[in-house]
Amino acid sequence: MRILIVDDEPINIFLLESLLQKKYDLSTAEHGLDGYNKALQENPDIILLDVLMPYMDGFETLEKLKKNPKTKNIAVIMVTAKVEKEDVKHALTLGASDYIKKPIDATELYTKVDLHARLRKKEKQLNEYQVYANIHESMLSAQRIQQSLLPDKEHFLRIFPNSFSLFLPKDMVSGDFYFIAENYPKKFICVFDSTGHGVPAAMITMLGYNSLHWIVNKNQITDPKIVATMLRQELTKLLSENSDTYASMRGMDAIFCEYDIHTKELCYVGARRPLVLARNEENDLQVDELLIDSYKAKDGYSIFHLKGDLNSITAEDSHDFIKHKVQLKTDDRIYMFSDGFTDQFGGDREKKFSKKQLINLLLDVQNKKIRSQKLPIYNKLTEWSKNNEQTDDIVFIGVDFD
């Protein structure tokens, strides 16, 4: 897979080369005109294109690329500090596939380049079978629609300033997703894990997201037990109206959390999904009226693995959800994730990543600030996967409420 980097700043080219050279064949251009000519000569799969450049800026270069039949199908990712809505809209209107903000976040770069590299590979295959072209276009539209529903990075960090999120669909659309909301003084966050992946799981995801939006945002409800119960009722009603056994059997697990910024009390409900909490020094944690021993401790940090209920959101034979309460302390961190992370196959023995390895990984990164934990966690997953196909959709979120 060949990538052309177009930027007039040598330091930016050096940074992108250092991050991508191990996985991709790279070439570079110093300005837009040079980049356009090299694109004609080399026919790269992806172009990383700066905006502010001499001779011909990024927008002009993009427009010429998309007008030329020889280059119009190249995936162009804008790499720029110009991220105002009008600039982004202008780039997408001209035909850009995506954009990456400066200063460059390594995880965002890896994720987006890998995504479009996979899309380019699939596009080449689809060119051999033109009959699938319309399906591919529809999937891209579905992907954009689904991504537009998720909280953008700025909105996420406004509500949870000390946090990180990983969203890695196995295919173009995901069955796993996350949802955040704020109803002062309460903050709400949840992660959903849908059975399977791809289009069928994504359709159930859309139902879940719309129902959740109505419950939390329209009705201003953030109590985890009430949200989980109302969501179950709504999904059960919607799915029971469908006589298709496949549709009615689609499962959805979730973890719901509500945090009170005044009392620092965390309430949570786990529908077959755990909550992981990291705490400095102490080896026990009070959950409700019980003291819970840490799952593992290392270098002054303890990790607590709090199991969820045995029934899922869409379970037919279901019991009431149980709401748990934890009094958080300074520097406590929580982690919520779908099972795609722990179920990822890899390593020398081609085994699942496992809960045990995840706990060890979280202990290893506790000496870092929460936002700095994202890259080593992502890198560990990538190292573990190696050449293995991604097993399932992955959502992984870490939050420090202080």
C-alpha positions in Angstrom: 0.0 0.0 0.0 1.6 3.3 -1.2 1.0 6.6 0.5 2.0 10.0 -0.8 2.7 12.7 1.8 2.3 16.3 0.6 3.5 19.0 3.0 5.8 22.0 2.7 7.1 21.6 6.2 10.0 19.1 6.5 9.3 18.5 10.2 5.8 17.4 9.4 7.0 15.1 6.6 9.6 13.6 9.0 6.9 13.0 11.7 4.5 11.3 9.3 7.3 9.2 7.8 8.5 8.1 11.2 5.0 7.0 12.2 4.0 5.2 9.0 7.2 3.9 7.3 7.1 0.5 9.1 3.8 -0.4 7.5 3.5 1.5 4.2 5.5 2.4 1.2 6.0 6.2 1.3 6.8 9.0 -1.1 6.8 12.8 -0.4 6.1 16.1 -2.2 7.0 19.6 -1.0 4.0 21.4 -2.3 0.6 21.0 -4.0 1.9 21.2 -7.6 4.7 18.7 -6.9 2.1 16.4 -5.1 -0.3 16.5 -8.1 2.5 15.6 -10.5 3.7 12.7 -8.3 0.2 11.5 -7.9 -0.1 11.2 -11.7 3.3 9.4 -11.9 3.0 7.0 -8.9 -0.8 6.5 -8.6 -0.6 6.1 -4.7 -3.4 4.5 -2.8 -3.7 7.3 -0.2 -2.6 10.9 -0.2 -2.0 12.8 3.1 -2.5 16.4 1.9 -1.7 19.6 3.8 -3.8 22.7 3.1 -1.5 25.8 3.5 1.2 25.4 0.9 3.0 27.5 -1.7 2.4 27.3 -5.5 -0.9 25.4 -5.1 -2.7 24.9 -1.7 -4.3 21.7 -0.6 -7.8 22.7 -1.7 -6.6 23.5 -5.2 -4.6 20.3 -5.3 -7.6 18.2 -4.1 -9.8 19.8 -6.8 -7.4 19.0 -9.6 -6.9 15.4 -8.3 -10.7 14.8 -8.2 -11.2 16.3 -11.7 -8.5 14.0 -13.3 -9.8 10.5 -14.2 -6.4 9.1 -13.4 -6.4 10.3 -9.8 -10.0 10.9 -8.9 -10.3 7.5 -7.0 -7.3 8.1 -4.8 -8.3 8.4 -1.1 -7.2 11.9 0.0 -6.9 12.6 3.7 -6.5 16.3 4.6 -3.8 16.8 7.4 -4.3 20.3 8.6 -4.8 22.7 11.5 -7.7 24.3 9.6 -10.5 22.4 11.2 -13.3 24.9 11.2 -16.6 23.5 10.0 -16.5 25.4 6.8 -13.0 24.2 6.0 -14.0 20.6 6.7 -17.2 20.9 4.7 -15.3 22.5 1.8 -12.7 19.6 1.8 -15.4 16.9 1.9 -17.4 18.7 -0.9 -14.3 18.7 -3.1 -14.0 14.9 -2.5 -11.7 14.4 0.5 -12.2 11.0 2.1 -11.3 12.2 5.6 -9.2 14.7 7.6 -6.7 14.6 10.5 -6.1 17.5 12.8 -2.8 19.1 13.6 -1.0 18.7 15.9 -1.2 15.0 14.9 -2.5 12.5 17.3 -0.7 9.2 16.5 -3.7 7.0 17.3 -6.0 9.1 15.1 -3.4 8.9 12.3 -3.0 5.1 12.6 -6.8 4.5 12.9 -7.8 6.6 9.9 -4.9 5.6 7.6 -5.5 1.9 8.4 -9.3 2.4 7.8 -8.8 4.0 4.4 -6.0 1.5 3.5 -8.5 -1.3 4.1 -11.1 0.6 2.1 -8.7 1.1 -0.8 -7.9 -2.6 -0.7 -11.6 -3.4 -0.9 -12.1 -0.8 -3.6 -9.6 -2.6 -5.8 -11.4 -5.8 -5.3 -14.7 -4.2 -6.1 -13.3 -2.8 -9.3 -13.0 -6.4 -10.5 -16.6 -7.0 -9.7 -18.4 -3.9 -10.7 -21.8 -5.3 -9.6 -20.8 -4.6 -6.0 -19.9 -1.0 -6.5 -23.3 0.3 -5.4 -23.1 -1.9 -2.3 -19.8 -0.3 -1.4 -21.1 3.2 -1.9 -24.1 2.4 0.3 -21.7 1.0 3.0 -19.6 4.2 3.0 -22.8 6.3 3.4 -23.9 4.0 6.3 -20.4 4.4 7.9 -20.6 8.2 7.7 -24.1 8.2 9.1 -23.1 6.0 12.0 -20.0 8.0 12.8 -22.0 11.2 12.8 -24.1 9.8 15.6 -21.1 9.2 17.9 -19.9 12.1 20.0 -17.0 13.9 18.3 -13.7 14.2 20.1 -14.3 17.8 21.2 -17.7 17.1 22.6 -16.4 14.0 24.4 -13.6 15.9 26.0 -15.9 18.8 27.0 -17.9 16.4 29.1 -15.0 14.2 30.2 -11.9 16.3 30.0 -9.6 13.5 31.4 -10.5 10.6 29.2 -9.8 8.7 26.0 -11.8 6.6 23.6 -11.0 3.9 21.1 -13.6 3.1 18.4 -12.4 0.4 16.0 -15.1 -1.2 13.9 -14.3 -4.6 12.4 -16.0 -3.6 9.2 -17.2 -0.3 7.8 -20.0 -0.1 10.3 -20.0 -1.2 13.9 -22.3 -3.1 16.2 -20.6 -1.6 19.3 -20.9 2.0 20.2 -20.8 4.4 23.1 -23.0 7.2 24.3 -22.4 10.2 26.6 -24.7 12.9 28.1 -24.7 15.6 30.8 -27.5 16.7 33.0 -25.9 18.9 35.7 -24.7 17.8 38.2 -24.8 14.3 36.6 -22.6 12.9 33.8 -23.7 9.8 31.9 -21.6 7.4 29.9 -22.3 3.9 28.5 -20.7 1.4 26.2 -22.7 -1.1 24.1 -21.6 -4.5 22.8 -23.9 -5.9 20.1 -23.9 -9.6 19.2 -22.0 -10.1 15.9 -20.7 -7.3 13.7 -21.3 -5.7 10.3 -24.6 -4.5 8.9 -27.0 -6.7 11.0 -25.4 -5.6 14.3 -25.2 -2.0 13.1 -29.0 -2.0 12.5 -29.6 -3.0 16.1 -27.1 -0.4 17.1 -29.2 2.3 15.4 -32.3 1.2 17.2 -30.4 1.2 20.5 -28.9 4.6 19.9 -32.1 6.3 18.9 -33.9 4.8 21.9 -31.1 5.9 24.3 -31.2 9.4 22.9 -34.9 9.6 23.6 -34.5 8.3 27.1 -31.5 10.3 28.2 -31.6 13.5 26.2 -35.3 14.0 25.7 -36.4 12.9 29.1 -33.3 14.0 31.0 -32.9 10.5 32.7 -29.4 9.4 33.7 -30.1 6.9 36.5 -28.4 3.7 35.1 -31.1 1.3 36.3 -34.0 3.4 34.9 -32.1 3.9 31.6 -31.3 0.2 31.2 -34.8 -0.8 32.1 -36.5 1.6 29.7 -34.0 0.7 26.9 -34.8 -3.0 27.4 -38.5 -2.3 27.2 -38.2 -0.2 24.1 -35.9 -2.7 22.3 -38.0 -5.7 23.3 -41.1 -3.9 21.9 -39.3 -3.0 18.6 -37.8 -6.4 18.1 -40.9 -8.4 19.1 -42.8 -6.7 16.4 -40.5 -8.4 13.9 -41.3 -12.0 13.2 -37.8 -12.6 11.8 -36.1 -15.0 14.3 -32.7 -13.7 13.3 -33.6 -10.1 14.1 -35.3 -11.0 17.4 -32.3 -13.0 18.6 -29.8 -10.2 18.2 -28.3 -9.5 21.6 -27.0 -6.4 23.2 -24.8 -6.1 26.3 -24.0 -2.8 28.0 -22.4 -1.0 30.9 -24.1 2.2 32.1 -22.5 4.8 34.4 -23.8 7.9 36.1 -21.4 10.3 38.0 -22.4 13.0 40.4 -19.7 15.8 40.3 -20.8 17.1 43.7 -20.8 13.9 45.7 -18.2 12.0 43.5 -20.5 9.0 43.6 -20.5 6.6 40.7 -23.6 4.5 40.0 -23.5 1.8 37.4 -25.4 -1.1 35.9 -23.7 -3.8 34.0 -25.8 -5.8 31.6 -23.3 -8.7 31.0 -20.5 -6.2 30.8 -17.9 -5.4 33.6 -16.6 -2.2 34.9 -12.9 -2.0 35.6 -11.7 0.5 38.2 -8.0 1.5 39.0 -7.2 2.9 42.4 -3.9 4.2 43.8 -2.5 2.2 46.8 -5.7 0.6 48.3 -6.3 -3.1 47.8 -10.0 -3.1 48.6 -13.0 -1.2 47.2 -16.4 -0.6 48.8 -19.2 -1.4 46.3 -22.6 -0.8 48.0 -22.1 -2.2 51.4 -19.5 -4.8 50.4 -15.7 -4.7 50.4 -14.3 -6.0 47.1 -10.7 -7.3 46.9 -8.6 -6.1 44.0 -8.2 -8.4 41.1 -4.5 -7.6 40.9 -2.1 -4.9 42.3 1.3 -3.6 41.2 3.6 -0.7 41.9 1.1 0.9 44.3 -2.0 0.5 42.0 -4.9 -1.8 42.4 -7.3 -3.0 39.6 -10.8 -4.0 40.5 -12.9 -6.1 38.0 -16.6 -5.4 38.8 -18.8 -8.0 37.1 -22.1 -7.1 35.6 -25.5 -8.8 35.7 -26.0 -12.1 34.0 -28.8 -10.9 31.7 -28.4 -8.6 28.7 -30.4 -5.7 27.5 -32.3 -7.8 25.0 -32.7 -10.9 27.1 -36.3 -12.3 26.9 -36.2 -14.0 30.3 -34.9 -11.1 32.2 -34.6 -10.0 35.8 -34.4 -6.5 37.2 -31.1 -4.8 36.8 -29.0 -4.1 39.9 -27.7 -0.6 40.4 -24.4 -0.4 42.3 -22.7 2.5 44.0 -19.1 3.4 44.4 -17.6 6.4 46.2 -14.8 7.5 44.0 -11.6 8.9 45.3 -9.0 11.3 43.8 -7.2 9.7 40.9 -9.6 6.8 40.5 -10.0 5.7 36.9 -12.7 3.6 35.3 -12.6 1.6 32.1 -15.4 0.4 29.9 -15.0 -1.8 26.8 -16.7 -4.2 24.5 -15.5 -7.8 24.3 -13.8 -7.3 20.9 -10.7 -6.2 22.8 -10.3 -9.2 25.1 -11.5 -11.6 22.3 -8.9 -10.4 19.8 -6.8 -13.4 18.5 -3.1 -13.0 18.3 0.2 -13.6 20.0 2.6 -16.4 19.3 0.0 -19.0 20.2 -3.0 -17.5 18.3 -5.0 -17.1 21.5 -7.5 -14.5 22.7 -6.0 -11.4 24.4 -8.0 -12.3 27.6 -9.1 -10.4 30.7 -5.9 -11.3 32.5 -3.7 -9.6 29.9 -5.9 -6.6 29.9 -5.6 -6.2 33.6 -1.8 -6.4 33.4 -1.9 -3.9 30.6 -3.9 -1.4 32.6 -1.6 -1.8 35.6 1.4 -1.1 33.3 -0.1 2.3 32.2 -1.3 3.6 35.5 1.8 5.7 35.9 0.6 7.7 32.9 -2.1 10.3 32.8 -5.4 8.9 31.5 -5.2 10.6 28.0 -1.6 9.3 27.6 -2.8 5.7 28.1 -4.6 5.6 24.8 -1.6 5.1 22.5 0.2 2.3 24.5 -3.2 0.4 24.8 -3.7 0.8 21.0 -0.1 -0.2 20.3 -0.4 -3.3 22.5 -3.5 -4.4 20.7 -1.9 -3.9 17.3 1.3 -5.7 18.4 -0.9 -8.6 19.7 -3.0 -8.8 16.5 0.0 -8.8 14.1 -1.3 -10.2 10.9 -4.6 -11.5 12.3 -7.8 -10.1 11.1 -9.7 -8.1 13.7 -12.0 -10.5 15.5 -14.9 -8.2 16.4 -15.8 -4.5 16.8 -13.9 -2.7 19.6 -14.9 0.1 21.8 -12.6 1.0 24.7 -13.0 4.0 27.0 -11.1 5.3 30.0 -12.2 8.1 32.3 -10.7 10.0 35.2 -13.5 12.0 36.7 -11.3 14.5 38.5 
